[in-house]
């Protein structure tokens, strides 16, 4: 049995589709749906139709975008997760290799972990401090330094103390500072003992001349005096260093060494020439 068609004279058809009265017919099902939703006033009908169109359009856009974006978002999340896992794996491998290298070579002779801070023994620290003070007159030990504790090498050394060659550079620094300053005197300006030792050294006409620092008149005296007491056998100033080795600086010992000729021998072995300055002066 065929269903009846709605002709162009149907009131419902005329109300909703005035421009297509001669071209379009509606099925009974659509007719019943439109009849159920049929507003009573023209203004209400227009608003209702616009609302239906807007809802349909919004639904279509949402479904279309969801369909097109969801795979892309899923792919992006998958790629990000894979990248994170790869980075974590690489970091784990790198840390493992560094740990193996440290365990394998870190405790062998001549191999040092580049990230470990450099530690100086007493002789190296004394040489580093002496080199720092002798290089420039304006160099001072910071007041924040605790003289009872080993000094931070970075404060007094002019190279990277965490580099792979730091220990070799320390050895070179120790040799150089005592070659340049074979006779070094940490003195007190207003001290009879210091004045007497200066007089003895002056009478030897040493070349190179002895390096003398009057500690008690320096800005860093409060730090430097207890530091020298920790690094040398002398509990107080003056401190005479010959060839990098602190010497008993009491007047009795200095005069004894001078009379026996041992003082000149020690100075010569350190690299300074006795009467070298005097001879050069006569040549002029």
Secondary structure, 3 states (H helix, E strand, C coil): CCCCCCCCCCHHHHHHCHHHCCCCCCCHHHHHHHHHCCCCCHHHHHHHHHHHHHHHHHHHHHHHHHHHHHHHHHHHHHHHHHHHHHHHHHHHHHHHHHHHHHHHHCCCCCCCCCCCCCCCCHHHHHHHHHHHHHHCCCCCCCCCCCCCCCCCHHHHCCCCCCCCCHHHHHHHHHHHHHHHCCEEEEECCCCHHHHHHHHHHHCCCCECCCEEEEHHHCCCHHHHHHHHHHHCCCCCCCEEEECCEEECCCHHHHHHHHHHCHHHHHHHHHCCECCHHHHHHHHC
